């Protein structure tokens, strides 16, 4: 798990407006311990896998909140579902013109790819944010924290 | 802004694999199969049906049909922006497959200031507007 948190070392370069790094995004959820990863892996995998067939299983780890690893992946799955709702609504509104169909095809294929990436991350025990929309999951649901039992 | 050629670093996502090999390939395949559907199965543009005005995406199916048949000029005539976007997607997808399969160094932007990103959005918006004007004039 520690490997995922490492940031590649860059050579020190003078900070010009061109090379100035972008402001850092808020830190993601704290890394889960190896034991937590093992315990939460099944729920994390099921959250993504059942999403593909339209079952919101991610609600279970989201409500239980007793495992940091499964909670992290449940939040990532939740953001995929919210993006899916946004794509459906936007495509539905614009379906009276051809753009609606394009939004549906482009959006749902993107969400399918993101779900598969999340599934692979969860199966490998990695706590990695999803590309494109993953950071929103951490920003919007930062209040959802693991409940210590 | 500078382009650099470098190897993939271990914690970062493989954008070529995710975006080029998975996403764009699936998207191009979906576009191909949608364009092969019989015309009566394709939903018609209601804006064009009711007002006679084409929407910004009208002509995309004919564009994909012509592109898959190798008629680039005809595809461009039906939807210029669609032809450019599909061409760019195909080129990036090809590069991605080559980079992933042959483990080539990846092309990355060293640093992209915000003005470059907003400039890209502006250029895309202008292209979209110009394409719609073209469709309106040729309808």
Interface residues (C-beta under 8 A of the other chain):
Chain A: X3 X4 X6 X7 X8 X17 X18 X19 X20 X95 X96 X97 X98 X99 X101 X102 X105 X106 X109 X110 X112 X113 X116 X117 X128 X131
Chain B: X1 X2 X9 X10 X11 X12 X13 X15 X18 X22 X23 X26 X27 X30 X31 X34 X43 X45 X46 X47 X55 X56 X57 X58 X60 X110 X111 X113
